[in-house]
Amino acid sequence: MLASATWVAEYDGAGVYHLPVQNSDHCPLLLNVPSGSMVVKRRKIFRFEAMSTKEEQCKGVIGKAWSEDTREGSRMFKVTEKLKKYQVSLIAWSQERFGSLAASIKLKREQLQHETNLSISGLSSRLVEL
């Protein structure tokens, strides 16, 4: 197994173990990386939120991003570039318009749990509001 000097430096303490051969002429390898090693975060996948279409500004944001000129290239390359611009524009607008949806959902769930607990004990009438 080969590794660059950069990889070895970043994953200090990593080890490769040769496992026993079973019904094959290949020897399986096990790569053990210490838990304190650097973890690479994956890029978040873009997901279009249908609720955005209920906002008047959404159509304008999409139209503006889609109408911008793209670099030279094939038709498919241009479509890909327009999709990238559309994605960046829509994410920025959505963040500005709605804020962090994950944080809002988490907060509402916590409030709901709190009110449910109070309701069970007969102390709250806010459960319907949430």
Backbone as CSV, one residue per row, in Angstrom:
resi,resn,N_x,N_y,N_z,CA_x,CA_y,CA_z,C_x,C_y,C_z
1,MET,0.857,-1.173,0.000,0.000,0.000,0.000,0.900,1.231,0.000
2,LEU,0.575,2.200,-0.837,1.377,3.412,-0.957,0.632,4.608,-0.388
3,ALA,1.387,5.563,0.153,0.797,6.799,0.664,1.795,7.924,0.471
4,SER,1.279,9.131,0.208,2.158,10.288,0.044,2.648,10.750,1.412
5,ALA,3.702,11.545,1.416,4.244,12.078,2.665,3.210,12.948,3.372
6,THR,2.407,13.683,2.599,1.357,14.527,3.176,0.317,13.679,3.893
7,TRP,-0.103,12.588,3.259,-1.102,11.704,3.861,-0.554,11.090,5.152
8,VAL,0.683,10.609,5.114,1.299,9.995,6.297,1.383,11.007,7.436
9,ALA,1.706,12.258,7.112,1.792,13.307,8.141,0.418,13.617,8.733
10,GLU,-0.618,13.646,7.893,-1.969,13.966,8.373,-2.590,12.833,9.170
11,TYR,-2.227,11.602,8.846,-2.811,10.438,9.518,-1.728,9.685,10.300
12,ASP,-1.025,10.426,11.117,0.043,9.852,11.941,-0.517,8.735,12.826
13,GLY,0.133,7.613,12.822,-0.317,6.489,13.640,-1.201,5.505,12.890
14,ALA,-1.492,5.804,11.631,-2.313,4.877,10.840,-1.518,3.615,10.565
15,GLY,-2.228,2.503,10.448,-1.548,1.241,10.177,-2.307,0.408,9.169
16,VAL,-1.557,-0.396,8.433,-2.150,-1.299,7.460,-1.902,-2.715,7.951
17,TYR,-2.966,-3.506,7.959,-2.872,-4.880,8.422,-3.291,-5.819,7.297
18,HIS,-2.495,-6.868,7.102,-2.791,-7.880,6.092,-3.651,-8.949,6.747
19,LEU,-4.851,-9.109,6.256,-5.780,-10.085,6.808,-5.567,-11.436,6.134
20,PRO,-6.015,-12.495,6.782,-5.809,-13.825,6.199,-6.569,-14.005,4.875
21,VAL,-5.954,-14.734,3.990,-6.558,-15.037,2.696,-7.605,-16.123,2.888
22,GLN,-8.775,-15.922,2.274,-9.837,-16.925,2.363,-10.445,-17.133,0.987
23,ASN,-10.243,-18.291,0.417,-10.830,-18.679,-0.871,-10.523,-17.694,-1.994
24,SER,-9.344,-17.123,-1.997,-8.975,-16.168,-3.035,-7.468,-16.105,-3.139
25,ASP,-6.997,-15.551,-4.234,-5.559,-15.337,-4.353,-5.188,-13.894,-3.999
26,HIS,-6.166,-13.137,-3.452,-5.938,-11.762,-3.014,-5.897,-11.699,-1.503
27,CYS,-5.050,-10.843,-0.998,-4.941,-10.664,0.448,-5.641,-9.361,0.837
28,PRO,-6.708,-9.440,1.624,-7.402,-8.203,2.020,-6.543,-7.371,2.973
29,LEU,-6.676,-6.059,2.850,-5.950,-5.128,3.719,-6.943,-4.380,4.592
30,LEU,-6.536,-4.129,5.815,-7.346,-3.335,6.734,-6.558,-2.083,7.074
31,LEU,-7.124,-0.926,6.792,-6.494,0.347,7.096,-7.087,0.865,8.400
32,ASN,-6.258,1.019,9.402,-6.695,1.509,10.708,-6.194,2.936,10.880
33,VAL,-7.141,3.880,10.978,-6.800,5.296,11.131,-7.199,5.716,12.542
34,PRO,-6.276,6.297,13.308,-6.614,6.724,14.670,-7.790,7.683,14.685
35,SER,-8.608,7.616,15.721,-9.822,8.425,15.791,-9.547,9.920,15.856
36,GLY,-8.397,10.332,16.291,-8.078,11.757,16.383,-7.619,12.354,15.071
37,SER,-7.577,11.556,14.024,-7.106,12.046,12.731,-8.095,13.016,12.119
38,MET,-7.589,13.784,11.182,-8.416,14.774,10.510,-9.581,14.099,9.787
39,VAL,-10.772,14.642,9.957,-11.958,14.134,9.281,-12.340,15.123,8.192
40,VAL,-12.508,14.622,6.991,-12.884,15.473,5.864,-14.403,15.542,5.796
41,LYS,-14.929,16.770,5.833,-16.377,16.950,5.739,-16.799,16.893,4.274
42,ARG,-17.886,16.201,4.041,-18.445,16.181,2.697,-19.200,17.473,2.433
43,ARG,-19.222,17.863,1.188,-19.977,19.041,0.809,-21.464,18.734,0.930
44,LYS,-22.196,19.659,1.468,-23.624,19.464,1.661,-24.332,19.394,0.302
45,ILE,-25.234,18.447,0.184,-25.989,18.273,-1.055,-27.086,19.330,-1.124
46,PHE,-27.210,19.960,-2.297,-28.248,20.964,-2.491,-29.589,20.279,-2.680
47,ARG,-30.576,20.738,-1.936,-31.932,20.233,-2.086,-32.862,21.435,-2.245
48,PHE,-33.646,21.407,-3.300,-34.599,22.488,-3.537,-35.757,22.347,-2.561
49,GLU,-36.069,23.415,-1.857,-37.186,23.415,-0.915,-38.437,23.911,-1.632
50,ALA,-39.451,23.071,-1.713,-40.685,23.422,-2.420,-41.340,24.666,-1.833
51,MET,-41.143,24.916,-0.536,-41.760,26.087,0.088,-41.253,27.386,-0.535
52,SER,-40.084,27.340,-1.160,-39.524,28.533,-1.797,-40.419,29.047,-2.918
53,THR,-41.098,28.144,-3.597,-41.922,28.543,-4.741,-43.127,29.372,-4.320
54,LYS,-43.464,29.352,-3.050,-44.590,30.151,-2.553,-44.195,31.611,-2.363
55,GLU,-42.919,31.898,-2.442,-42.412,33.263,-2.289,-42.287,33.918,-3.667
56,GLU,-42.786,35.142,-3.785,-42.734,35.882,-5.049,-41.306,36.077,-5.544
57,GLN,-40.388,36.350,-4.639,-39.001,36.641,-5.013,-38.286,35.438,-5.615
58,CYS,-38.732,34.247,-5.303,-38.051,33.030,-5.743,-37.918,32.976,-7.261
59,LYS,-39.000,33.244,-7.955,-38.993,33.191,-9.415,-37.966,34.177,-9.985
60,GLY,-37.886,35.370,-9.389,-36.919,36.368,-9.843,-35.486,35.934,-9.607
61,VAL,-35.232,35.325,-8.468,-33.880,34.853,-8.140,-33.461,33.787,-9.153
62,ILE,-34.363,32.860,-9.436,-34.057,31.797,-10.385,-33.863,32.368,-11.791
63,GLY,-34.764,33.257,-12.208,-34.677,33.856,-13.539,-33.391,34.630,-13.744
64,LYS,-33.005,35.408,-12.736,-31.777,36.200,-12.834,-30.553,35.295,-12.956
65,ALA,-30.493,34.259,-12.112,-29.354,33.344,-12.150,-29.293,32.597,-13.479
66,TRP,-30.441,32.210,-13.992,-30.490,31.440,-15.225,-30.164,32.291,-16.449
67,SER,-30.472,33.594,-16.406,-30.262,34.456,-17.574,-28.833,34.992,-17.685
68,GLU,-28.018,34.819,-16.661,-26.636,35.308,-16.715,-25.848,34.553,-17.775
69,ASP,-24.923,35.264,-18.423,-24.078,34.642,-19.443,-23.142,33.624,-18.806
70,THR,-22.821,32.617,-19.586,-21.879,31.597,-19.124,-20.666,31.591,-20.025
71,ARG,-19.632,30.906,-19.567,-18.415,30.806,-20.366,-18.675,29.973,-21.609
72,GLU,-17.721,30.035,-22.517,-17.815,29.248,-23.748,-17.756,27.765,-23.411
73,GLY,-18.425,26.984,-24.214,-18.401,25.537,-24.032,-19.596,24.909,-24.722
74,SER,-19.724,23.620,-24.534,-20.841,22.902,-25.153,-22.151,23.326,-24.488
75,ARG,-23.253,22.947,-25.090,-24.559,23.285,-24.521,-24.718,22.670,-23.131
76,MET,-24.268,21.436,-22.981,-24.394,20.773,-21.678,-23.520,21.467,-20.639
77,PHE,-22.330,21.913,-21.026,-21.464,22.648,-20.107,-22.153,23.930,-19.651
78,LYS,-22.784,24.630,-20.587,-23.477,25.874,-20.249,-24.643,25.614,-19.304
79,VAL,-25.396,24.548,-19.537,-26.503,24.198,-18.642,-25.964,23.900,-17.246
80,THR,-24.867,23.157,-17.171,-24.255,22.833,-15.879,-23.815,24.103,-15.157
81,GLU,-23.214,25.036,-15.871,-22.779,26.298,-15.270,-23.981,27.104,-14.778
82,LYS,-25.048,27.126,-15.559,-26.261,27.856,-15.147,-26.868,27.220,-13.895
83,LEU,-26.849,25.899,-13.818,-27.365,25.218,-12.626,-26.538,25.566,-11.389
84,LYS,-25.224,25.670,-11.566,-24.359,26.052,-10.435,-24.694,27.463,-9.956
85,LYS,-24.859,28.392,-10.892,-25.202,29.769,-10.537,-26.566,29.824,-9.856
86,TYR,-27.516,29.066,-10.394,-28.864,29.000,-9.826,-28.801,28.485,-8.390
87,GLN,-28.018,27.442,-8.177,-27.887,26.848,-6.845,-27.302,27.851,-5.852
88,VAL,-26.225,28.506,-6.217,-25.576,29.482,-5.329,-26.538,30.628,-5.014
89,SER,-27.219,31.135,-6.040,-28.153,32.249,-5.850,-29.320,31.851,-4.952
90,LEU,-29.874,30.678,-5.189,-31.031,30.230,-4.414,-30.658,29.943,-2.957
91,ILE,-29.488,29.375,-2.735,-29.033,29.114,-1.359,-28.862,30.434,-0.612
92,ALA,-28.225,31.411,-1.235,-28.019,32.707,-0.591,-29.351,33.384,-0.285
93,TRP,-30.269,33.382,-1.254,-31.579,33.993,-1.040,-32.352,33.275,0.061
94,SER,-32.349,31.957,0.025,-33.077,31.157,1.010,-32.538,31.389,2.418
95,GLN,-31.220,31.479,2.532,-30.603,31.732,3.842,-31.019,33.109,4.361
96,GLU,-31.055,34.082,3.465,-31.451,35.436,3.852,-32.946,35.494,4.202
97,ARG,-33.761,34.821,3.404,-35.214,34.873,3.576,-35.721,34.036,4.750
98,PHE,-35.216,32.801,4.862,-35.734,31.872,5.856,-34.781,31.613,7.024
99,GLY,-33.506,31.946,6.869,-32.531,31.618,7.911,-32.221,30.135,7.874
100,SER,-31.755,29.624,8.977,-31.410,28.204,9.061,-32.663,27.385,9.359
101,LEU,-33.123,26.647,8.374,-34.316,25.820,8.566,-34.060,24.710,9.586
102,ALA,-32.867,24.143,9.561,-32.548,23.073,10.506,-32.623,23.587,11.941
103,ALA,-32.099,24.790,12.176,-32.141,25.372,13.525,-33.575,25.690,13.936
104,SER,-34.374,26.190,12.991,-35.779,26.497,13.291,-36.563,25.239,13.635
105,ILE,-36.330,24.178,12.878,-37.014,22.913,13.131,-36.598,22.344,14.481
106,LYS,-35.301,22.413,14.776,-34.804,21.913,16.071,-35.446,22.676,17.219
107,LEU,-35.506,24.005,17.099,-36.101,24.833,18.144,-37.574,24.480,18.335
108,LYS,-38.326,24.336,17.224,-39.748,23.985,17.327,-39.941,22.613,17.965
109,ARG,-39.061,21.672,17.636,-39.172,20.345,18.250,-38.939,20.412,19.754
110,GLU,-37.943,21.212,20.158,-37.663,21.373,21.584,-38.841,22.033,22.299
111,GLN,-39.414,23.068,21.670,-40.570,23.735,22.253,-41.752,22.781,22.361
112,LEU,-41.958,21.982,21.320,-43.051,21.024,21.318,-42.869,19.990,22.430
113,GLN,-41.643,19.494,22.585,-41.375,18.518,23.638,-41.620,19.127,25.014
114,HIS,-41.163,20.367,25.201,-41.350,21.064,26.470,-42.838,21.238,26.771
115,GLU,-43.598,21.711,25.787,-45.033,21.927,25.970,-45.779,20.607,26.168
116,THR,-45.334,19.562,25.490,-45.948,18.243,25.672,-45.747,17.762,27.105
117,ASN,-44.531,17.939,27.599,-44.241,17.555,28.987,-45.109,18.339,29.966
118,LEU,-45.274,19.651,29.713,-46.120,20.472,30.591,-47.588,20.072,30.460
119,SER,-48.007,19.735,29.231,-49.390,19.358,28.996,-49.745,18.066,29.721
120,ILE,-48.810,17.141,29.717,-49.034,15.867,30.402,-49.260,16.108,31.897
121,SER,-48.529,17.091,32.419,-48.686,17.388,33.845,-49.820,18.390,34.092
122,GLY,-50.505,18.832,33.005,-51.644,19.729,33.135,-51.291,21.190,33.327
123,LEU,-50.068,21.587,32.975,-49.619,22.955,33.217,-49.627,23.845,31.973
124,SER,-49.938,23.320,30.784,-49.823,24.145,29.590,-51.032,24.004,28.678
125,SER,-51.359,25.133,28.020,-52.415,25.131,27.004,-51.847,25.631,25.678
126,ARG,-50.521,25.809,25.576,-49.864,26.328,24.355,-49.615,25.274,23.302
127,LEU,-49.865,24.022,23.582,-49.527,22.938,22.657,-50.159,23.155,21.290
128,VAL,-51.362,23.637,21.217,-52.058,23.863,19.951,-51.364,24.969,19.152
129,GLU,-50.782,25.975,19.809,-50.117,27.091,19.126,-48.900,26.615,18.329
130,LEU,-48.150,25.682,18.868,-46.942,25.230,18.217,-47.281,24.366,17.026
